[in-house]
Amino acid sequence: MFSSKSKTKVNLERAAKSVAAPIPIVRPMVDQRGALRKGTWCVCQIMTREGAVREGVILDVSATGARIRFRDRGELPRIVKIKASRIGLNRFARVVWQRIPDAGIEFISTVRTDPR
């Protein structure tokens, strides 16, 4: 009485043919990190050899590295020094990857200086 739909019947044969393809199962990527990461939220300073300092936030950290988020854009050099006094971190690191606004670093023991 109040419906505006037509009163025709549904063609079941046609409906059976229009079944959608199955949804693919998406499996998570295999974690290739060497150590377990701990989620954190800690302000840090990244220092370059030239003396420039950038402030960031450590999002997760492990014994071998960390993921850092920056407020501003900009590329990091290959080797940096990271300092986060709240978690007692003050060491050199190698930048492994960068995707704005995040960067992944791997801690290194020492920095080799180039003889001049």
C-alpha positions in Angstrom: 0.0 0.0 0.0 2.7 2.5 1.0 5.6 0.9 -1.0 6.8 2.4 -4.2 8.6 -0.9 -5.3 7.3 -2.9 -8.1 5.5 -6.1 -7.4 7.5 -8.2 -9.8 9.1 -11.4 -8.5 12.9 -11.8 -8.2 14.5 -14.0 -10.9 16.4 -16.5 -8.7 18.4 -18.0 -11.6 19.8 -14.5 -12.4 20.5 -13.8 -8.8 22.4 -17.1 -8.4 24.7 -16.2 -11.3 25.6 -12.8 -9.8 27.4 -14.2 -6.7 30.4 -12.1 -5.9 33.9 -13.5 -5.9 35.2 -14.7 -2.5 37.0 -12.2 -0.4 40.8 -12.8 -0.4 42.4 -13.6 2.9 45.0 -11.0 3.8 47.7 -12.3 6.0 49.9 -10.0 8.0 53.5 -9.4 6.9 56.1 -11.5 8.5 57.9 -9.6 11.2 61.6 -9.6 10.3 62.9 -7.7 13.3 65.5 -9.3 15.4 64.1 -8.1 18.8 60.7 -7.6 20.4 59.5 -4.0 20.2 57.9 -2.2 23.1 55.4 0.5 22.3 56.2 3.8 24.0 55.6 7.5 23.7 58.9 9.3 24.5 60.2 12.7 23.3 63.7 12.4 21.8 66.3 14.5 20.1 68.1 13.5 17.0 71.5 15.1 16.4 73.5 15.1 13.2 77.3 15.3 12.8 76.9 18.9 11.6 75.2 19.8 14.9 71.6 20.1 13.7 69.0 18.9 16.2 65.5 17.6 15.4 62.9 16.7 18.0 60.8 13.6 17.5 58.7 11.0 19.4 59.8 7.4 19.9 56.8 5.2 19.0 58.4 1.9 19.7 61.8 0.7 20.8 63.7 -2.5 21.1 67.2 -3.6 22.0 68.3 -3.2 18.3 66.4 -0.1 17.1 63.4 2.3 17.2 60.7 3.9 15.2 60.5 7.7 15.5 57.8 10.1 14.4 58.7 13.7 13.5 56.4 16.8 13.4 58.2 18.3 10.4 59.4 17.0 7.1 63.0 16.5 6.3 65.5 13.8 5.6 67.9 12.4 8.2 71.5 11.7 7.4 72.7 8.0 7.4 74.2 8.2 10.9 72.6 10.1 13.8 72.8 10.3 17.5 69.6 9.8 19.5 69.0 11.0 23.0 65.9 10.3 25.1 66.7 10.9 28.8 63.3 9.6 30.0 64.2 6.0 28.9 68.0 6.4 29.3 68.8 6.3 25.6 71.9 8.1 24.4 73.6 6.4 21.4 74.5 6.4 17.8 72.1 4.9 15.2 71.9 4.1 11.5 68.8 5.3 9.6 67.4 2.2 8.0 64.2 3.7 6.4 62.3 6.9 6.2 58.7 7.5 5.2 57.2 10.9 6.1 56.6 11.4 9.0 58.3 8.3 10.4 61.8 6.9 10.4 63.3 3.6 11.5 66.7 3.4 13.1 69.1 0.7 14.1 71.4 1.2 17.0 75.1 0.9 16.4 78.0 0.6 18.8 80.5 3.1 17.4 80.8 5.6 14.6 83.8 5.2 12.2 85.4 8.5 11.4 86.6 9.1 7.9 90.4 9.9 7.8 91.0 13.2 6.1 
